[in-house]
């Protein structure tokens, strides 16, 4: 498939309404509905396009799109819809990371900025970019998210070593409690106790900040 054909197909993608998207996540994550999984992947394909657009002049652009789609699929499979984090914010880093890894292996780029418009990009491409539904998070919300993340990381840095390791492994690396227990040579029950204690400590450290945030 040519990149122009790919863009034409994207014009048929329909943006999900919030209620519809919540229902799809529930159907997929809680009931294993394969059709819901496929619908979610299709509806977020424009997010892959936006990350690939700066490289539309590359001969390997469709390979880049394919890598980004793999990142999107991985994000769909790893996303926890109950945590309240926007999927687009969660997925974009995995999509971009897949593309960067591919480009580095190909020797095509050194730490690219995927958000930048490549020199020589024509008006047709810019028009297509504007027409693709914006599935991203508003700038203000992203700013709030980054501030909160900074505060959260500061709080976690103050945790005792094992509690910090457990929370980072479970929430940042999506590791299983049994695997963490094996690494730390403790029981899974102990891991859950460390998790509970760590969360309580973090909440305590963030309580004053959250009071002013509200």
GROMACS elastic network, one bead per residue, 0.5 to 0.9 nm:
[ bonds ]
;  ai    aj funct       b0    kb
    1     4     6  0.83166   500
    1     5     6  0.63463   500
    1     6     6  0.67844   500
    1    62     6  0.75851   500
    2     5     6  0.52417   500
    2     6     6  0.63353   500
    2     7     6  0.88152   500
    2    61     6  0.89141   500
    2    62     6  0.72309   500
    3     7     6  0.62378   500
    3     8     6  0.86340   500
    3    56     6  0.72424   500
    3    61     6  0.72411   500
    3    62     6  0.64534   500
    3    65     6  0.89932   500
    4     7     6  0.50775   500
    4     8     6  0.62441   500
    4     9     6  0.87450   500
    5     9     6  0.62896   500
    5    10     6  0.87019   500
    6     9     6  0.51987   500
    6    10     6  0.63760   500
    6    49     6  0.88202   500
    6    62     6  0.86364   500
    7    10     6  0.50704   500
    7    11     6  0.66726   500
    7    49     6  0.79668   500
    7   128     6  0.74937   500
    8    11     6  0.53936   500
    8    12     6  0.75522   500
    9    12     6  0.56878   500
    9    13     6  0.73566   500
   10    13     6  0.52362   500
   10    14     6  0.88096   500
   10    45     6  0.75308   500
   10    46     6  0.66615   500
   10    49     6  0.84641   500
   10   132     6  0.75381   500
   11    14     6  0.82229   500
   11   128     6  0.87974   500
   11   131     6  0.79281   500
   11   132     6  0.70670   500
   13    42     6  0.72382   500
   13    43     6  0.60691   500
   13    44     6  0.85978   500
   13    45     6  0.81140   500
   13    46     6  0.79247   500
   13   132     6  0.87436   500
   13   133     6  0.86124   500
   14    42     6  0.88933   500
   14    43     6  0.64076   500
   14   133     6  0.83060   500
   15    43     6  0.61966   500
   15    44     6  0.82299   500
   15   133     6  0.67822   500
   15   134     6  0.87691   500
   15   135     6  0.79220   500
   16    19     6  0.81400   500
   16    20     6  0.61161   500
   16    21     6  0.57352   500
   16    40     6  0.85562   500
   16    43     6  0.68550   500
   17    20     6  0.51772   500
   17    21     6  0.61027   500
   17    22     6  0.86511   500
   18    21     6  0.51234   500
   18    22     6  0.61749   500
   18    23     6  0.86347   500
   19    22     6  0.51683   500
   19    23     6  0.62520   500
   19    24     6  0.86920   500
   20    23     6  0.51183   500
   20    24     6  0.62348   500
   20    25     6  0.87548   500
   21    24     6  0.50172   500
   21    25     6  0.62217   500
   21    26     6  0.85588   500
   21    40     6  0.76135   500
   22    25     6  0.52100   500
   22    26     6  0.61824   500
   22    27     6  0.85745   500
   22    81     6  0.79709   500
   23    26     6  0.50986   500
   23    27     6  0.60521   500
   23    28     6  0.85939   500
   23    36     6  0.86449   500
   24    27     6  0.50129   500
   24    28     6  0.60843   500
   24    29     6  0.84067   500
   24    33     6  0.83734   500
   24    35     6  0.88413   500
   24    36     6  0.51467   500
   24    37     6  0.73706   500
   24    39     6  0.78354   500
   24    40     6  0.71423   500
   25    28     6  0.51883   500
   25    29     6  0.57725   500
   25    30     6  0.78814   500
   25    36     6  0.71982   500
   25    37     6  0.76902   500
   25    40     6  0.78772   500
   25    80     6  0.88791   500
   25    81     6  0.64610   500
   26    29     6  0.53416   500
   26    30     6  0.53935   500
   26    31     6  0.71799   500
   26    32     6  0.88209   500
   26    33     6  0.88648   500
   26    36     6  0.87812   500
   26    81     6  0.77377   500
   27    30     6  0.56590   500
   27    31     6  0.51124   500
   27    32     6  0.64684   500
   27    33     6  0.54670   500
   27    34     6  0.86710   500
   27    35     6  0.89792   500
   27    36     6  0.63296   500
   27    37     6  0.83518   500
   28    31     6  0.55142   500
   28    34     6  0.65381   500
   28    35     6  0.79770   500
   28    36     6  0.55023   500
   28    37     6  0.56506   500
   29    32     6  0.56843   500
   29    33     6  0.76452   500
   29    37     6  0.85456   500
   29    77     6  0.84497   500
   29    79     6  0.89437   500
   29    80     6  0.81278   500
   29    81     6  0.79350   500
   30    33     6  0.81526   500
   32    35     6  0.89859   500
   32    36     6  0.83401   500
   32    37     6  0.81710   500
   33    36     6  0.53807   500
   33    37     6  0.65273   500
   33    38     6  0.89280   500
   34    37     6  0.50220   500
   34    38     6  0.62507   500
   34    39     6  0.86551   500
   35    38     6  0.50466   500
   35    39     6  0.61464   500
   35    40     6  0.86558   500
   36    39     6  0.50597   500
   36    40     6  0.62287   500
   36    41     6  0.86938   500
   37    40     6  0.52413   500
   37    41     6  0.63290   500
   37    42     6  0.87160   500
   37    73     6  0.89203   500
   37    76     6  0.75256   500
   37    77     6  0.83931   500
   38    41     6  0.51649   500
   38    42     6  0.61772   500
   38    43     6  0.86188   500
   39    42     6  0.51234   500
   39    43     6  0.60683   500
   39    44     6  0.86790   500
   40    43     6  0.51886   500
   40    44     6  0.63179   500
   40    45     6  0.87274   500
   40    76     6  0.75989   500
   41    44     6  0.54233   500
   41    45     6  0.63076   500
   41    69     6  0.83190   500
   41    72     6  0.69545   500
   41    73     6  0.64870   500
   41    76     6  0.70815   500
   42    45     6  0.52799   500
   42    46     6  0.83612   500
   43    46     6  0.72426   500
   43    47     6  0.88243   500
   44    47     6  0.54827   500
   44    48     6  0.73108   500
   44    72     6  0.78045   500
   44    88     6  0.79116   500
   44   135     6  0.74158   500
   45    48     6  0.51891   500
   45    49     6  0.65040   500
   45    50     6  0.89305   500
   45    69     6  0.71958   500
   45    72     6  0.78005   500
   46    50     6  0.62241   500
   46    51     6  0.87360   500
   46   132     6  0.64219   500
   46   133     6  0.71200   500
   46   134     6  0.80956   500
   46   135     6  0.77785   500
   47    50     6  0.52900   500
   47    51     6  0.66023   500
   47    52     6  0.88513   500
   47    68     6  0.89793   500
   47    72     6  0.85031   500
   47    88     6  0.75233   500
   47    91     6  0.86154   500
   47    92     6  0.72345   500
   47    95     6  0.83833   500
   47   132     6  0.88752   500
   47   133     6  0.88401   500
   47   134     6  0.80760   500
   47   135     6  0.68092   500
   47   136     6  0.79403   500
   48    51     6  0.52895   500
   48    52     6  0.62634   500
   48    53     6  0.86375   500
   48    65     6  0.66201   500
   48    66     6  0.88860   500
   48    68     6  0.56089   500
   48    69     6  0.63176   500
   48    71     6  0.87167   500
   48    72     6  0.73233   500
   48    92     6  0.79670   500
   48    95     6  0.66428   500
   48    96     6  0.82370   500
   49    52     6  0.50472   500
   49    53     6  0.58774   500
   49    65     6  0.69676   500
   49    68     6  0.83690   500
   49   129     6  0.84282   500
   49   132     6  0.86474   500
   50    53     6  0.52912   500
   50    54     6  0.79771   500
   50   114     6  0.86821   500
   50   115     6  0.81966   500
   50   129     6  0.69217   500
   50   132     6  0.82839   500
   51    54     6  0.70776   500
   51    55     6  0.85013   500
   51    65     6  0.84546   500
   51    68     6  0.78744   500
   51    92     6  0.81490   500
   51    95     6  0.76475   500
   51    96     6  0.65016   500
   51    99     6  0.82905   500
   51   114     6  0.58496   500
   51   115     6  0.68513   500
   52    55     6  0.56033   500
   52    56     6  0.67226   500
   52    61     6  0.71875   500
   52    62     6  0.86527   500
   52    64     6  0.66015   500
   52    65     6  0.60510   500
   52    68     6  0.76993   500
   52    96     6  0.85251   500
   52    99     6  0.78744   500
   52   114     6  0.74271   500
   53    56     6  0.52807   500
   53    57     6  0.87515   500
   53    61     6  0.85784   500
   53   114     6  0.82823   500
   53   115     6  0.88597   500
   53   117     6  0.79289   500
   53   118     6  0.85449   500
   53   125     6  0.77807   500
   53   129     6  0.78233   500
   54    57     6  0.78855   500
   54   113     6  0.88809   500
   54   114     6  0.64481   500
   54   115     6  0.74038   500
   54   116     6  0.66249   500
   54   117     6  0.52988   500
   54   118     6  0.50977   500
   54   119     6  0.87216   500
   54   121     6  0.77164   500
   55    58     6  0.54894   500
   55    59     6  0.88543   500
   55    60     6  0.85869   500
   55    61     6  0.61231   500
   55    64     6  0.81794   500
   55   114     6  0.83750   500
   55   117     6  0.87694   500
   55   118     6  0.71271   500
   56    59     6  0.79497   500
   56    60     6  0.85457   500
   56    61     6  0.55736   500
   56    62     6  0.84320   500
   56   118     6  0.87904   500
   56   121     6  0.82317   500
   56   125     6  0.85624   500
   57    60     6  0.85312   500
   57    61     6  0.71202   500
   57   118     6  0.87891   500
   57   120     6  0.88875   500
   57   121     6  0.80061   500
   58    61     6  0.51918   500
   58    62     6  0.87537   500
   59    62     6  0.78635   500
   59    63     6  0.87292   500
   60    63     6  0.51717   500
   60    64     6  0.63608   500
   60    65     6  0.87842   500
   61    65     6  0.62310   500
   61    66     6  0.86083   500
   62    66     6  0.60698   500
   62    67     6  0.85613   500
   63    67     6  0.62170   500
   63    68     6  0.85673   500
   63    99     6  0.88745   500
   63   102     6  0.84519   500
   64    67     6  0.51137   500
   64    68     6  0.61868   500
   64    69     6  0.85783   500
   64    98     6  0.82998   500
   64    99     6  0.56393   500
   64   100     6  0.87300   500
   64   102     6  0.70156   500
   64   103     6  0.76944   500
   65    68     6  0.50039   500
   65    69     6  0.60968   500
   65    70     6  0.86488   500
   65    99     6  0.77037   500
   66    70     6  0.62931   500
   66    71     6  0.86877   500
   66    99     6  0.86968   500
   67    70     6  0.50733   500
   67    71     6  0.63601   500
   67    72     6  0.86888   500
   67    95     6  0.75577   500
   67    96     6  0.89946   500
   67    98     6  0.56223   500
   67    99     6  0.57423   500
   67   101     6  0.89351   500
   67   102     6  0.71715   500
   68    72     6  0.61903   500
   68    73     6  0.86795   500
   68    94     6  0.79371   500
   68    96     6  0.66463   500
   68    97     6  0.81243   500
   68    98     6  0.57447   500
   68    99     6  0.56396   500
   69    73     6  0.61575   500
   69    74     6  0.85370   500
   69    95     6  0.69626   500
   69    98     6  0.87097   500
   70    73     6  0.50624   500
   70    74     6  0.61856   500
   70    75     6  0.85540   500
   70    94     6  0.89620   500
   70    95     6  0.74995   500
   70    98     6  0.75819   500
   71    74     6  0.50655   500
   71    75     6  0.61335   500
   71    76     6  0.86668   500
   71    91     6  0.75755   500
   71    92     6  0.84698   500
   71    93     6  0.86058   500
   71    94     6  0.51939   500
   71    96     6  0.77461   500
   71    97     6  0.76729   500
   71    98     6  0.57772   500
   71    99     6  0.83129   500
   72    75     6  0.50078   500
   72    76     6  0.62083   500
   72    77     6  0.86626   500
   72    91     6  0.61637   500
   72    92     6  0.78205   500
   72    94     6  0.69363   500
   72    95     6  0.56028   500
   73    76     6  0.50807   500
   73    77     6  0.62589   500
   73    78     6  0.86765   500
   73    91     6  0.89737   500
   73    95     6  0.89292   500
   74    77     6  0.51336   500
   74    78     6  0.61567   500
   74    79     6  0.84343   500
   74    91     6  0.84435   500
   74    94     6  0.77346   500
   74    95     6  0.87354   500
   75    78     6  0.51320   500
   75    79     6  0.57000   500
   75    87     6  0.82486   500
   75    90     6  0.72368   500
   75    91     6  0.52139   500
   75    92     6  0.85612   500
   75    94     6  0.66304   500
   75    95     6  0.80075   500
   76    79     6  0.53787   500
   76    80     6  0.86962   500
   76    87     6  0.81636   500
   76    91     6  0.75757   500
   77    80     6  0.85861   500
   78   174     6  0.78110   500
   79    82     6  0.89222   500
   79    83     6  0.88893   500
   79    87     6  0.71772   500
   79    90     6  0.74537   500
   79    91     6  0.81507   500
   80    83     6  0.59080   500
   80    84     6  0.82513   500
   80    85     6  0.82606   500
   80    87     6  0.87597   500
   81    84     6  0.65152   500
   81    85     6  0.74616   500
   81    86     6  0.84328   500
   81    87     6  0.78420   500
   82    85     6  0.81320   500
   83    86     6  0.89022   500
   84    87     6  0.88036   500
   85    88     6  0.86653   500
   85    89     6  0.73366   500
   85    90     6  0.70284   500
   86    89     6  0.54664   500
   86    90     6  0.64551   500
   86    91     6  0.87663   500
   86   136     6  0.85264   500
   86   137     6  0.72469   500
   87    91     6  0.58616   500
   87    92     6  0.84127   500
   87   136     6  0.88628   500
   88    91     6  0.51195   500
   88    92     6  0.58963   500
   88   135     6  0.64393   500
   88   136     6  0.56649   500
   88   137     6  0.70393   500
   89    92     6  0.56885   500
   89    93     6  0.74586   500
   89   136     6  0.68928   500
   89   137     6  0.67303   500
   89   142     6  0.83044   500
   90    93     6  0.66023   500
   90    94     6  0.76662   500
   91    94     6  0.54348   500
   91    95     6  0.62080   500
   91    96     6  0.86327   500
   92    95     6  0.50645   500
   92    96     6  0.59774   500
   92    97     6  0.83188   500
   92   136     6  0.89099   500
   93    96     6  0.51669   500
   93    97     6  0.58529   500
   93    98     6  0.85523   500
   94    98     6  0.61704   500
   94    99     6  0.86893   500
   95    98     6  0.53572   500
   95    99     6  0.65019   500
   95   100     6  0.88074   500
   96    99     6  0.51335   500
   96   100     6  0.61154   500
   96   101     6  0.85831   500
   96   114     6  0.72849   500
   97   100     6  0.50979   500
   97   101     6  0.60852   500
   97   102     6  0.85783   500
   98   101     6  0.52289   500
   98   102     6  0.62799   500
   98   103     6  0.87268   500
   99   102     6  0.51565   500
   99   103     6  0.61888   500
   99   104     6  0.85875   500
   99   114     6  0.89660   500
  100   103     6  0.51012   500
  100   104     6  0.60435   500
  100   105     6  0.85369   500
  100   109     6  0.79486   500
  100   110     6  0.84796   500
  100   111     6  0.70525   500
  100   112     6  0.70867   500
  100   114     6  0.85180   500
  101   104     6  0.51912   500
  101   105     6  0.61870   500
  101   106     6  0.86100   500
  102   105     6  0.51871   500
  102   106     6  0.62038   500
  102   107     6  0.85922   500
  102   108     6  0.87145   500
  103   106     6  0.50052   500
  103   107     6  0.60548   500
  103   108     6  0.51868   500
  103   109     6  0.57027   500
  103   110     6  0.80140   500
  103   111     6  0.89369   500
  103   112     6  0.87677   500
  104   108     6  0.60965   500
  104   109     6  0.57533   500
  104   110     6  0.64140   500
  104   111     6  0.77799   500
  105   108     6  0.77369   500
  105   109     6  0.89155   500
  106   109     6  0.79794   500
  107   110     6  0.76434   500
  109   112     6  0.60696   500
  112   115     6  0.87775   500
  112   116     6  0.86984   500
  113   116     6  0.57273   500
  113   117     6  0.89322   500
  114   117     6  0.79782   500
  117   120     6  0.86598   500
  117   121     6  0.69877   500
  117   126     6  0.89728   500
  118   121     6  0.57725   500
  119   122     6  0.88218   500
  121   124     6  0.83274   500
  121   125     6  0.66350   500
  121   126     6  0.75156   500
  122   125     6  0.55629   500
  122   126     6  0.66591   500
  122   127     6  0.88969   500
  123   127     6  0.60812   500
  123   128     6  0.85924   500
  124   127     6  0.51088   500
  124   128     6  0.63046   500
  124   129     6  0.87076   500
  125   128     6  0.50565   500
  125   129     6  0.62044   500
  125   130     6  0.87220   500
  126   129     6  0.50139   500
  126   130     6  0.63141   500
  126   131     6  0.87287   500
  127   130     6  0.51685   500
  127   131     6  0.63170   500
  127   132     6  0.89040   500
  128   131     6  0.50717   500
  128   132     6  0.63642   500
  129   132     6  0.54571   500
  129   133     6  0.86169   500
  130   133     6  0.77697   500
  130   134     6  0.84710   500
  131   134     6  0.86243   500
  132   135     6  0.88507   500
  133   136     6  0.89483   500
  134   137     6  0.84339   500
  136   139     6  0.88338   500
  137   140     6  0.83729   500
  137   141     6  0.64800   500
  137   142     6  0.63071   500
  138   141     6  0.52949   500
  138   142     6  0.62500   500
  138   143     6  0.87307   500
  139   143     6  0.61553   500
  139   144     6  0.86600   500
  140   143     6  0.50870   500
  140   144     6  0.62978   500
  140   145     6  0.85858   500
  141   144     6  0.50822   500
  141   145     6  0.60894   500
  141   146     6  0.86618   500
  142   146     6  0.61845   500
  142   147     6  0.86762   500
  143   146     6  0.51638   500
  143   147     6  0.62814   500
  143   148     6  0.86103   500
  144   147     6  0.52051   500
  144   148     6  0.61496   500
  144   149     6  0.85358   500
  145   148     6  0.51585   500
  145   149     6  0.60842   500
  145   150     6  0.86539   500
  146   150     6  0.61689   500
  146   151     6  0.86789   500
  147   150     6  0.51282   500
  147   151     6  0.63693   500
  147   152     6  0.86122   500
  148   151     6  0.51156   500
  148   152     6  0.60685   500
  148   153     6  0.86199   500
  148   210     6  0.88809   500
  149   153     6  0.60772   500
  149   154     6  0.85070   500
  150   153     6  0.52043   500
  150   154     6  0.62191   500
  150   155     6  0.86553   500
  151   154     6  0.50734   500
  151   155     6  0.62066   500
  151   156     6  0.86627   500
  151   206     6  0.73522   500
  151   209     6  0.82552   500
  152   155     6  0.50573   500
  152   156     6  0.61596   500
  152   157     6  0.86022   500
  152   202     6  0.74538   500
  152   205     6  0.87986   500
  152   206     6  0.73562   500
  153   156     6  0.50189   500
  153   157     6  0.60982   500
  153   158     6  0.87844   500
  154   157     6  0.51865   500
  154   158     6  0.67504   500
  155   158     6  0.53672   500
  155   159     6  0.69393   500
  155   201     6  0.83312   500
  155   202     6  0.57948   500
  155   203     6  0.87538   500
  155   205     6  0.62043   500
  155   206     6  0.72408   500
  156   159     6  0.52183   500
  156   160     6  0.86272   500
  156   163     6  0.85957   500
  156   164     6  0.59734   500
  156   167     6  0.82819   500
  156   168     6  0.85058   500
  156   198     6  0.82760   500
  156   201     6  0.87696   500
  156   202     6  0.66152   500
  157   160     6  0.82644   500
  157   161     6  0.87264   500
  157   164     6  0.71436   500
  158   161     6  0.87147   500
  158   164     6  0.82351   500
  158   202     6  0.87984   500
  159   162     6  0.81509   500
  159   163     6  0.62312   500
  159   164     6  0.55074   500
  159   198     6  0.69772   500
  159   201     6  0.75007   500
  159   202     6  0.78558   500
  160   163     6  0.55353   500
  160   164     6  0.61717   500
  160   165     6  0.86960   500
  160   198     6  0.82933   500
  161   164     6  0.52601   500
  161   165     6  0.61940   500
  161   166     6  0.87139   500
  162   166     6  0.61064   500
  162   167     6  0.86441   500
  162   184     6  0.82393   500
  162   191     6  0.89080   500
  162   194     6  0.73014   500
  163   166     6  0.51629   500
  163   167     6  0.62437   500
  163   168     6  0.85587   500
  163   191     6  0.84719   500
  163   194     6  0.52999   500
  163   195     6  0.63801   500
  163   196     6  0.89144   500
  163   197     6  0.74366   500
  163   198     6  0.52773   500
  163   199     6  0.86804   500
  164   167     6  0.53117   500
  164   168     6  0.60544   500
  164   169     6  0.84072   500
  164   194     6  0.87919   500
  164   195     6  0.86687   500
  164   198     6  0.70474   500
  165   168     6  0.52696   500
  165   169     6  0.59452   500
  165   170     6  0.84747   500
  165   180     6  0.86813   500
  166   169     6  0.51643   500
  166   170     6  0.60186   500
  166   171     6  0.84035   500
  166   175     6  0.89675   500
  166   177     6  0.82910   500
  166   180     6  0.70202   500
  166   181     6  0.89485   500
  166   191     6  0.68432   500
  166   192     6  0.86209   500
  166   194     6  0.69274   500
  166   195     6  0.62022   500
  166   198     6  0.82765   500
  167   170     6  0.52069   500
  167   171     6  0.57778   500
  167   172     6  0.75687   500
  167   194     6  0.83516   500
  167   195     6  0.61152   500
  167   198     6  0.70744   500
  167   199     6  0.78585   500
  168   171     6  0.54568   500
  168   172     6  0.50546   500
  168   173     6  0.65971   500
  168   174     6  0.84874   500
  168   175     6  0.88499   500
  169   172     6  0.57619   500
  169   174     6  0.62155   500
  169   175     6  0.53424   500
  169   176     6  0.80824   500
  169   177     6  0.86689   500
  169   180     6  0.72686   500
  170   173     6  0.58612   500
  170   176     6  0.66339   500
  170   177     6  0.72255   500
  170   180     6  0.82659   500
  170   195     6  0.85752   500
  171   174     6  0.53904   500
  171   175     6  0.76317   500
  172   175     6  0.81521   500
  175   178     6  0.85035   500
  175   179     6  0.68486   500
  175   180     6  0.69077   500
  176   179     6  0.53398   500
  176   180     6  0.63917   500
  176   181     6  0.86555   500
  177   180     6  0.50923   500
  177   181     6  0.60179   500
  177   182     6  0.85884   500
  177   187     6  0.89886   500
  177   188     6  0.57974   500
  177   189     6  0.86336   500
  177   191     6  0.64402   500
  177   192     6  0.74783   500
  178   181     6  0.50158   500
  178   182     6  0.62162   500
  178   183     6  0.87250   500
  178   187     6  0.77277   500
  178   188     6  0.54554   500
  178   191     6  0.83007   500
  179   182     6  0.50873   500
  179   183     6  0.63004   500
  179   184     6  0.87081   500
  179   188     6  0.85176   500
  180   183     6  0.50880   500
  180   184     6  0.61848   500
  180   185     6  0.82752   500
  180   186     6  0.84799   500
  180   188     6  0.78287   500
  180   191     6  0.73791   500
  181   184     6  0.51696   500
  181   185     6  0.56138   500
  181   187     6  0.54747   500
  181   188     6  0.52982   500
  181   189     6  0.85592   500
  181   190     6  0.77796   500
  181   191     6  0.61736   500
  182   186     6  0.64949   500
  182   187     6  0.76006   500
  182   188     6  0.82798   500
  183   186     6  0.79828   500
  184   187     6  0.86509   500
  184   191     6  0.88801   500
  186   189     6  0.82913   500
  186   190     6  0.64184   500
  186   191     6  0.73288   500
  187   190     6  0.52320   500
  187   191     6  0.66135   500
  188   192     6  0.64182   500
  188   193     6  0.87464   500
  189   192     6  0.51932   500
  189   193     6  0.63928   500
  189   194     6  0.87732   500
  190   194     6  0.62032   500
  190   195     6  0.85123   500
  191   194     6  0.50721   500
  191   195     6  0.60905   500
  191   196     6  0.86390   500
  192   196     6  0.61200   500
  192   197     6  0.85554   500
  193   196     6  0.51196   500
  193   197     6  0.61195   500
  193   198     6  0.84174   500
  194   197     6  0.51268   500
  194   198     6  0.58707   500
  194   199     6  0.84576   500
  195   198     6  0.51292   500
  195   199     6  0.61174   500
  195   200     6  0.85836   500
  196   199     6  0.52691   500
  196   200     6  0.62488   500
  196   201     6  0.87513   500
  197   200     6  0.51129   500
  197   201     6  0.62594   500
  197   202     6  0.87067   500
  198   201     6  0.51270   500
  198   202     6  0.61784   500
  198   203     6  0.85712   500
  199   202     6  0.50929   500
  199   203     6  0.60614   500
  199   204     6  0.85262   500
  200   203     6  0.51793   500
  200   204     6  0.62186   500
  200   205     6  0.87731   500
  201   204     6  0.50915   500
  201   205     6  0.63107   500
  201   206     6  0.86848   500
  202   205     6  0.50973   500
  202   206     6  0.61037   500
  202   207     6  0.84420   500
  203   206     6  0.50768   500
  203   207     6  0.58061   500
  204   207     6  0.52365   500
  204   208     6  0.79191   500
  205   208     6  0.70873   500
  205   209     6  0.79777   500
  206   209     6  0.52399   500
  206   210     6  0.60067   500
  206   211     6  0.85625   500
  207   210     6  0.51524   500
  207   211     6  0.61603   500
  207   212     6  0.89415   500
  208   211     6  0.51246   500
  208   212     6  0.67120   500
  208   213     6  0.86967   500
  209   212     6  0.54622   500
  209   213     6  0.61269   500
  209   214     6  0.88403   500
  210   214     6  0.61601   500
  211   214     6  0.55647   500
